[in-house]
Amino acid sequence: MAPKFLGKDPESPNGDSPSLWDDGDNFVMQGWRVIDPPEVAGLLASAGQDSIPADETLIRFPKRMMALFPEVNLEVKGPQVADLIRSCERSAFHLEMRDAYMLGDPMFTAWKSGFRYDPAHRASWWRPWLDVVAEALGRGVRIRRTRIVSEPLSEYMCFEYDITFSNVAAGEEIRWLPRRRASGMALPGNDCWIFDGRLVLWNHFTGEGDVSPDGRELTDDPEMIKLCSSAFESAWERGIPHQEYRPA
């Protein structure tokens, strides 16, 4: 494939400093050469090396640019959400109930370092997941997402709030439900997706928010579908549309 340009450092003073490309098999990075002898020696020593191969060099690459890397397709046990959405005919609803997910996500790391997406620079934030959403909507599938959150929002949820404009741009409908307004609701024990009202996909996470070794679990049990569908619609009814929600 022809190299795909992914973006430049948004904080570059002259606009031509660190850049990133995807050539299909590798990421190609342009950055600042590390040439100070004591620094080079220290870096090599920490890796147990004595020298750098003649055809290689050390470069410095800003952490904030990690947000330009495409999402990694982790090998997770169980059905893949994107595949299930591609097979949908009418609807895909997602109920999220945690206050943090995958704290090691490069996008989150970059956000914490001060990086922010520019809504006007579509190429910098459009990602594979958004292609899946746009394709499904093009077939008439409705995609809704409700997030039940604690307030004040956790740092991770502040990050998600900031990047949700991209999901909305792709066509997702998203609402936020402050947890205090969810009292009295019967909710499932895990986050879940509901596809066409006939399948439920449970998402299993560790206590730290990473995808658990058990991965994902799919069921067509009518009682589970009824529980999750009812919970989602109740949360959706009480939720606040993203365009109107202001984090406490």
N, C-alpha and C positions, 0 to 999 in steps of 0.2 A: 504494500500500500504506500501511497505518497505520504510523506511526513505531514502530520496534522499539527498546526500551530495551536497551542493551548493558552498562551498568554504571556504577558510580561509582568514584572514587579509593579504593582499599582502605585508604589511609593517611590519609584525611580525618579530622581531629580531631573534627568535628561531624557527619559523615555526609551533608552536603548540599552539598559543594563539587564540583569538576569531575566532570562526567557526560558520557556519550556515547550518542547515538542514531543509528539508521540509518533514513532516511525513504524508502529505495528508490533515489533518485538521488544522494543526498549523505549525508555524515556530519554530524550536528548536535552541536556541542560547547558545553558550558558550562564556562567557566573564569574565571580572574581577569583583569579588565581591566587593560591596561597603560596607565597614565595619566600617569606621571611624564614631564614634557615633555622633559628631556634624553634619557631612554631612548627615548621615542617618536621623537625626532629622529634618534637614532643608528640605530635600526632602519630607518627610512624611507631614510636616506642610504645604508645598505648595500644597499638594493634599488633605488636610483636614483629614489626617489620624493620628492616635496615635501610631499604631504599625503595624508590618508585620506579616501575618499569619505564623504559625509554619512551613508550608510546602512550603513557598516561600522565595525568597531572592531578593536583588537588584543587578543588574549587570550593568557594563559599557560596551557599545558596540560602536565601532568607526563609525562615520558618513560615512566615506569613504566606509564602507562595505554595505551601502544601495544599492550600484550598484549590489550586488549579489542577491537581492530579485528579483523573477520573476516579469514580468510586471503585473500590476493590470488590470483585465478586467473590466473597468468601465462600469456602466450601462448607456449607452448612447442611447437616443431615436433614432430610425431609424435603417436601416439595418447595420449589422456588416461587416466591410471590409473583415475579414477573411472568412466569409461565402460566400461572393460574389466571392472571389478569388477561393474558393473551387469549385464553380459552373462554373468557366470560362472554355472555351474550347480553346481559342487562345491567348488572351492578356489582360493585366491589366496595365494601364498606370496611373501614379500619377503626377499631377502638383502641386507643392508647391510654394507659393508666399509670405509667411510671413517670418519675420526675427526672430521670437521667438514663441515657443509653450510650453504650460504647464510648467511654470517656477518652479512649485513645484514637478516636476517629481523626484523621488528618485535617478534615474540614473544621472540626471543633478546636483542635490545637491551633490552627491558623487564626481562627476567630478570637481565641483568648489572647493571641499575640497582637491583636489589633487589626487584623485584616477584615475588610468588609466588602461584600460584593457590590458592584455598581449595577443597579437595575438597568441602566442604559446600555451596558456592555454585555449583551445577551450571551455572546460566545464564552464569556468567562464563567458563567454560572449554569448554563444549560448542560445537563448531564444525562447519562443513559436512562436513569429512572424516568426522567421527564419525557423521553421519547416513548417509553412504554405507556405512560399516561395519555399522551397526545394521540397515540395510535388507537388506544381503546376508546377514547372519546369520539374519535373519528368514525368508529363502528357503532356509536350510539350507546356505549356503556357509561353509566354514571358512576363517578368515583367520589366518595365522601369519606372524610376523616374527622373524628372527634377526639380531642385531647383533654383528658381529665387531669387537671394540674393543681398543685399546691401553690398558694400565694403567701408571701412574695414568691415569684418564680425562681426556681433553681438556676444556677449559671447555665446549665445545659439547656433548659427550656428558654432562657433568654436568647441563646444561640439559635434554637429552632424557630423562635418567633421572628428573629431577624432574617432568616433565609426562607421563610414560608412564602414570601412573595413569588419565589420561583415555582413552587408547587401550584400556586394559584394561577400563574401565567400559563402553566401547562394545561390547566383545566380542572384541577382538583377543587372540590368544595370543602372548606375546612372551618371547623368551629372549635372554640375553646370553652371548657366548662370548669370554672373554679371548683375545687374539691368540696368546699363548704356548701355548694349548691347541689351536690350529688348525694347528700345524706338522705336516707330512706329509699334509695334506688337499689334494686337487686342487680349486682354486677358479677360477671364471671371472674374467676380467680386469676386469669392471665389475659394479656393483650391478645387480640384476635382479629382476623380478617373474616368477612362473610361474603361468599361469592354466589351471586344469583339466588340467594335465599335457599341454597341446597348444600353448601359446603362451608365448614368452619375450619380455619387454619389457626391453631394455637401457636403463639410465639413464646418460647421459653428463654429466659434470661438468667444470668447469674446475679448474685447480690450486687455486683459492681456494674451491672448493666450490659455486660457482654453477652453475645449469643451463647447459650449454654451448650454443652456437649450433646444434649438431647435434641438440639436444633428445633425443628418445627414438627407439628403433629396435625394431620388432617383427619377430619371426621365428618361423616354424613348422618350422625345420630340425630334424629328429629328433635329430641329434647334439648340437645346442646344447641342446635340451630335456632330453636324457639327462644331459648334463654338469651343467646348472644344477639339475636335480631331485636328482641324486645329491649334489651339493655342499650343497644346502640341507638334505637329510635328514641328512647327516653332521654338519653344523654344528648342526642342531636336536638331534641325539642327544647331542652334547657340551655343548650350551648349558645355561645355568642359568636356570630360570624367573624372570621379573622379580620375583615376590613373594619369592624366596629370594636374589636377587643383591644383594650389597653391594659397591659400587664400592671398588676398592683405592685 
